Amino acid sequence: MSKESSTREIWIVFWILLIVTAIEVVLGIIKPPFMVENYIVGVTLLNMTFIVLTIVKAYYIVYAFMHLGSERKNLKLSILLPIWILIPYLLFILLTESAFQEFMLHG
């Protein structure tokens, strides 16, 4: 891979991360009412959006800055599958149980 190609790829990842972060900041400042009032698995739609955007950012950071993009497919999958499957699954369990606990405490 040439130096220009890798520099271009880093800039593309930079702009993607900047846009995702800007979306997070704008949503955090504005806090749209429909996102705060609607719930998914006991969590507001706004918080769920933050979780998804954070997973997207984690993917791009691992892919570009840990040089995972140039590795073999099996190695990529062994590192990225936990990001795509395990972390959302664990978050689902955590959020479901916390919503249940809050329901049990407050009726």
C-alpha positions as CSV (number, residue, x, y, z in Angstrom):
1,M,0.0,0.0,0.0
2,S,1.4,3.3,-1.0
3,K,1.9,6.2,1.4
4,E,-0.7,8.3,-0.4
5,S,-3.3,5.5,-0.2
6,S,-2.8,5.0,3.5
7,T,-2.9,8.8,4.2
8,R,-6.1,9.0,2.2
9,E,-7.6,6.2,4.1
10,I,-6.7,7.8,7.4
11,W,-8.4,11.0,6.3
12,I,-11.5,9.2,5.3
13,V,-11.7,7.5,8.7
14,F,-11.0,10.9,10.4
15,W,-14.0,12.5,8.6
16,I,-16.3,9.6,9.3
17,L,-15.4,9.7,13.0
18,L,-15.7,13.5,13.0
19,I,-19.2,13.3,11.5
20,V,-20.4,10.6,13.9
21,T,-19.0,12.5,16.9
22,A,-20.7,15.8,15.6
23,I,-24.0,13.9,15.4
24,E,-23.5,12.7,18.9
25,V,-22.7,16.2,20.2
26,V,-25.7,17.8,18.4
27,L,-28.1,15.1,19.7
28,G,-26.7,15.5,23.2
29,I,-27.2,19.3,23.1
30,I,-30.6,19.3,21.3
31,K,-32.1,16.2,22.9
32,P,-35.1,15.8,20.5
33,P,-38.3,15.2,22.5
34,F,-39.3,12.2,20.5
35,M,-36.0,10.5,21.2
36,V,-36.2,11.2,24.9
37,E,-39.8,10.1,25.3
38,N,-39.7,6.8,23.3
39,Y,-38.1,3.8,24.9
40,I,-36.5,0.6,23.5
41,V,-35.7,-2.1,26.0
42,G,-36.1,0.3,28.9
43,V,-33.7,2.8,27.4
44,T,-34.6,6.1,25.6
45,L,-34.2,6.1,21.9
46,L,-31.6,8.8,22.4
47,N,-29.4,6.6,24.6
48,M,-29.8,3.7,22.2
49,T,-28.7,6.0,19.3
50,F,-25.6,6.9,21.3
51,I,-24.8,3.2,21.9
52,V,-25.1,2.4,18.2
53,L,-23.0,5.4,17.2
54,T,-20.3,4.4,19.7
55,I,-20.2,0.9,18.3
56,V,-19.8,2.4,14.8
57,K,-16.9,4.6,16.1
58,A,-15.3,1.6,17.8
59,Y,-15.4,-0.3,14.5
60,Y,-13.7,2.4,12.5
61,I,-11.0,3.0,15.2
62,V,-10.2,-0.7,15.3
63,Y,-10.3,-1.0,11.5
64,A,-8.1,1.9,10.7
65,F,-5.8,2.7,13.6
66,M,-5.1,-0.8,14.7
67,H,-4.4,-1.7,11.0
68,L,-7.1,-4.3,10.9
69,G,-8.1,-3.4,7.4
70,S,-5.1,-5.1,5.8
71,E,-5.4,-8.3,7.8
72,R,-6.8,-11.7,6.7
73,K,-10.6,-12.1,6.7
74,N,-10.5,-14.7,9.6
75,L,-8.5,-12.4,11.9
76,K,-10.8,-9.5,11.0
77,L,-13.9,-11.5,11.9
78,S,-12.4,-12.8,15.2
79,I,-11.8,-9.3,16.4
80,L,-14.9,-7.5,14.9
81,L,-17.5,-10.2,15.7
82,P,-17.4,-9.3,19.4
83,I,-18.0,-5.7,18.5
84,W,-21.0,-6.6,16.3
85,I,-22.5,-9.4,18.3
86,L,-21.3,-9.8,21.8
87,I,-21.3,-6.2,22.9
88,P,-24.8,-5.5,21.7
89,Y,-26.0,-8.8,23.3
90,L,-24.4,-7.9,26.6
91,L,-25.9,-4.4,26.4
92,F,-29.3,-5.9,25.7
93,I,-29.0,-8.1,28.8
94,L,-27.7,-5.2,31.0
95,L,-30.5,-2.9,29.8
96,T,-33.2,-5.5,30.1
97,E,-32.2,-6.4,33.7
98,S,-31.8,-2.8,34.8
99,A,-35.3,-2.0,33.4
100,F,-36.7,-5.0,35.3
101,Q,-35.0,-4.0,38.5
102,E,-36.3,-0.4,38.2
103,F,-39.8,-1.8,37.5
104,M,-39.6,-4.0,40.6
105,L,-38.4,-1.2,42.8
106,H,-40.9,1.4,41.7
107,G,-43.8,-0.8,40.7
